[in-house]
Amino acid sequence: MRPQPTPAKRFPSMLRKGQYGQDPQPVYERFWEKVVIPDNPSDCWIWVGTRDKYGYGQISVGSEADNSQRKMKAHRFSFLLHYGEPSPKKPHVLHHCDNPPCMNPQHLFAGTNSDNQWDKVKKGRHHEQAITHCPQEHPYDEENTILYGGRRYCRACQRKRGRERMRRNRAALRETRGEHAASA
């Protein structure tokens, strides 16, 4: 029968100060253990550790001992390691390559939430980009689309709603004029 490894040998990346008489493994060492760098360093560096449901790598930072342990996106940690903390004006870390498990610092850049949304649109990943027609089957094309407040509206449907609103307002005005004429 084969001897069972101790928890310290089975889970070296989970060591915390005081456990099994060892100091914790630094987070940057655990990070590099989970990154595969290809022969061409300008290609994507793939994260082979834990990923979330969207494919982004996750790494635990902090300590259980002082209750500061939390999960962090691995590409954000890569950005921190190479460039430092992103500025408060551009707090998000985005990918040029559009590959969630990529850790290559050359492929990462800081941006705002708005930058992230526009990046999605430019790369064709926005969930509404697949919708090419409004519910009344008018096309969302350059002539028929109004962009307002970050949303798009069908010009033909807006025109129709405007005409209906004007018709209702005129009918209401005629009705009030008729009441005034009858009471006079």
C-alpha positions in Angstrom: 0.0 0.0 0.0 1.3 3.4 -1.0 1.7 6.0 1.8 -0.7 8.9 1.7 0.9 12.3 1.3 0.3 14.8 4.1 -1.9 17.7 3.4 1.1 20.0 3.3 2.5 17.9 0.4 -0.8 17.6 -1.4 -1.8 21.2 -1.2 1.4 23.3 -1.0 -0.3 26.4 -2.4 -2.8 26.5 0.5 -0.2 26.7 3.2 -0.8 29.6 5.6 1.4 30.9 8.3 1.8 28.4 11.1 0.3 25.4 9.3 2.5 22.4 9.3 5.4 24.5 10.6 6.0 26.3 7.3 5.7 29.8 6.1 3.1 30.4 3.5 4.0 30.2 -0.2 4.0 33.7 -1.6 1.1 34.5 -3.9 3.4 35.4 -6.8 5.0 31.9 -6.7 1.5 30.3 -6.8 0.6 32.6 -9.7 3.6 31.6 -11.8 3.0 27.9 -11.1 -0.4 28.3 -12.9 0.7 30.2 -16.0 1.9 28.5 -19.1 4.2 30.7 -21.2 4.5 29.6 -24.9 7.7 29.6 -26.9 6.7 32.9 -28.5 6.4 35.2 -25.5 4.1 37.6 -27.5 1.4 34.9 -27.6 -1.2 34.5 -24.9 0.1 33.2 -21.5 -2.6 30.7 -20.5 -3.9 30.4 -16.9 -4.2 26.7 -16.0 -5.5 27.2 -12.4 -9.1 27.7 -11.2 -11.4 29.7 -13.6 -14.8 31.2 -13.1 -17.8 30.4 -15.3 -16.7 33.0 -17.8 -13.2 31.5 -18.2 -11.3 34.1 -16.2 -8.6 32.8 -13.9 -8.9 33.2 -10.2 -6.3 33.3 -7.5 -6.6 33.5 -3.7 -4.8 36.4 -2.1 -4.5 37.4 1.5 -4.5 35.2 4.6 -7.1 33.1 6.4 -5.3 33.9 9.7 -6.2 37.6 9.6 -9.4 37.1 7.6 -8.1 39.0 4.6 -8.3 36.1 2.1 -10.3 36.8 -1.1 -10.4 35.7 -4.7 -8.9 38.0 -7.3 -9.1 37.7 -11.1 -5.7 36.3 -12.2 -5.3 38.7 -15.2 -5.8 41.6 -12.7 -3.0 40.1 -10.5 -0.8 39.8 -13.6 -1.4 43.5 -14.3 -0.6 44.4 -10.7 2.6 42.3 -10.8 3.9 44.0 -14.0 2.4 47.6 -13.9 1.1 48.1 -10.4 -2.4 49.1 -9.3 -4.5 50.6 -12.1 -5.4 54.3 -11.6 -8.8 55.1 -9.9 -9.9 56.7 -13.2 -9.3 53.5 -15.1 -10.0 50.7 -12.5 -10.7 47.8 -14.8 -8.1 45.5 -16.4 -9.1 44.6 -20.0 -7.7 42.2 -22.6 -6.5 43.3 -26.1 -6.5 39.7 -27.2 -10.1 39.0 -25.9 -9.0 35.7 -24.3 -10.2 35.5 -20.7 -7.4 33.0 -19.4 -4.6 35.2 -20.9 -2.1 36.6 -18.4 0.4 38.2 -20.9 0.9 41.8 -19.6 1.4 43.0 -23.2 -2.2 41.9 -23.8 -3.6 43.7 -20.8 -4.6 47.4 -20.4 -6.4 49.5 -17.8 -9.8 51.0 -18.7 -13.1 52.2 -17.4 -16.4 50.3 -17.5 -17.4 52.3 -20.5 -14.1 51.3 -22.3 -15.0 47.7 -21.5 -18.5 48.0 -23.0 -17.2 49.7 -26.2 -14.5 47.1 -26.4 -17.2 44.4 -26.4 -19.1 46.2 -29.1 -16.0 46.6 -31.3 -15.1 43.0 -31.0 -18.7 41.8 -31.6 -19.3 40.2 -28.2 -22.1 42.5 -27.0 -25.2 40.4 -26.2 -27.5 42.7 -28.2 -25.4 42.7 -31.4 -27.0 39.5 -32.5 -30.3 41.3 -32.6 -30.5 42.8 -36.0 -34.2 43.8 -36.1 -36.6 45.5 -33.6 -39.6 43.6 -32.3 -41.7 45.0 -35.2 -39.1 43.5 -37.7 -37.6 46.9 -38.7 -33.9 46.5 -39.4 -31.3 48.1 -37.0 -29.2 49.7 -39.7 -27.6 53.1 -40.0 -30.7 55.0 -41.3 -33.2 53.3 -39.0 -31.2 53.3 -35.7 -31.1 56.0 -33.0 -28.4 55.7 -30.4 -29.4 57.5 -27.1 -28.3 56.9 -23.5 -26.2 53.9 -24.4 -29.2 52.1 -26.1 -30.4 51.8 -29.6 -34.0 52.6 -30.8 -35.8 51.9 -34.0 -36.5 55.2 -35.8 -39.6 53.8 -37.6 -41.1 52.7 -34.3 -40.2 56.0 -32.6 -41.9 57.9 -35.5 -45.0 55.7 -35.2 -45.2 56.2 -31.4 -44.8 60.0 -32.0 -47.7 60.1 -34.5 -49.9 58.1 -32.1 -49.1 60.4 -29.2 -49.8 63.4 -31.4 -53.2 61.9 -32.5 -54.2 61.2 -28.8 -53.2 64.7 -27.7 -55.2 66.3 -30.6 -58.2 64.1 -29.7 -57.9 65.2 -26.0 -57.6 68.8 -27.0 -60.7 68.6 -29.3 -62.6 66.9 -26.4 -61.7 69.7 -23.9 -62.6 72.4 -26.5 -66.0 70.6 -27.1 -66.7 70.6 -23.4 -65.9 74.3 -23.1 -68.1 75.1 -26.1 -71.0 73.1 -24.6 -70.8 74.8 -21.2 -70.7 78.3 -22.7 
